[in-house]
Amino acid sequence: MKRRVVVTGLGAVTPIGNTVDVFWDEIKKETVGIGPITQFDVSDYKVKIAAQVKGFDARERLDFKSAKRMELFTQYAAAAAKEAFEDAGIDMEKEDPYRAGVIVGSGVGSLKCVEDNYETILKKGPNRVHPLMVPLMISNMAAGNISIRLGLRGKCTNVATACASGSHCIGDAFRAIQYGDADIMVAGGAESAISPTGLAGFTALTALSTSEDPTCASRPFDKDRDGFVLGEGAGIIVLEELEHAKARGAKIYAELAGYGATADAWHITSPAEDGEGAAMAMKLAMREAGVRAEQIDYINAHGTSTHHNDLFETRAIRSALGSAADQVVVNSTKSMIGHLLGAAGGVEFIVCVKSIQDGYIHQTMGTKNVDPECDLNYAVGSPVKKDVNYVSLTISRLQPSGRLYSLWLLSVFIS
């Protein structure tokens, strides 16, 4: 029998706030965290803007010695995980450490570490690279460092599936608790790919917006959308088996009721035009949760602001929900914080939880003229205040065999 899984802790580092409380306050203030790139010289680049994390000092969130041995994406992950674990109020001295684990992913790990060490090879020779280059750059270092810092000795893995990394990590953590492998899981994603090679690579893919107006560069579902805005940060949550959480008197934010993951086996970068891969992930999540389409109140869409994603995601929602799609509110958090790649799923999961908690669905910023082919309610012009009982979140990622999709279904916790 599957065990019930609830959310008991939240932690975030984002372009508009480096804790969950600040992040959510800025969401409600309709703050857009996009601006000129300051981390390196972009004079020769077509793309000049990104959604950078601001004011993050690892020494304030982590001990100095540990922070020095972490790349930025790992620092973001470790800081967010610490916040989430403290929010959950878990005392590991009272827990079996082998029943607590971590699954935290990153799409690319540290590109900057590779860049810096390659420059060292060119200038000083191969014998002068950093002795910790490999353990600093690889994407599983986020999960490994969280495990060490929090004393979690159970399952410790990461998923590297580009934009879906964080959501797949949460899905895998959900399954680990459901089927009895763990009682507590720390899960989510982290990314820091705003670097020369990251920016150049996504620009060459023609995936990024070339607008220099931060207020409308990311405009999901708009007829004039021209690509996504690169972002960075981390979103980490704590999941627990329901009875375990109740036994220790935990604060329960929401219940994770269903999860679906599919591939459309279509194209290396483009979703299938009919949206059926994503639609099936939604249907699987609803089926597991025992929820009907008309019960879905809100969808936090992938909403990247690329032509293909937004159009085909709209078709997927219509396919999955049928006529009920006309009643659901859809938005895109990427309109405010850009595309956090492997961290997107974790941060947007937190938005879903807070939307349930506050009955507040933020508007899709930047979008002015909705594409006629994108024919849903995208919360354009103003936020929506309503009771939110069931929320779904869709994330997709590209891979050689086609798009992978993951979707969770969150619900108000009912004991």
Secondary structure, DSSP 8 states (H G I E B T S, - for coil): ----EEEEEEEEEBTTBSSHHHHHHHHHTT----EE--SS--TT-S--EEB---S--HHHHS-HHHHHTS-HHHHHHHHHHHHHHHHHT--GGGS-GGGEEEEEE-SS--HHHHHHHHHHHHHH-GGGS-TTHHHHHSTTHHHHHHHHHHT--S-EE----GGGHHHHHHHHHHHHHHTTS-SEEEEEEEE---SHHHHHHHHHTT-B-----TTTSS-TTBTT---B-BB-EEEEEEEEEHHHHHHTT----EEEEEEEEEE----SSS--TT-HHHHHHHHHHHHHHT--GGG--EEE----S-HHHHHHHHHHHHHHHGGGGGT-EEE-THHHH-B-GGGHHHHHHHHHHHHHHHTEE---TT--SB-TT--SB---SS-EE----EEEEEEEE--TT--EEEEEEEE----
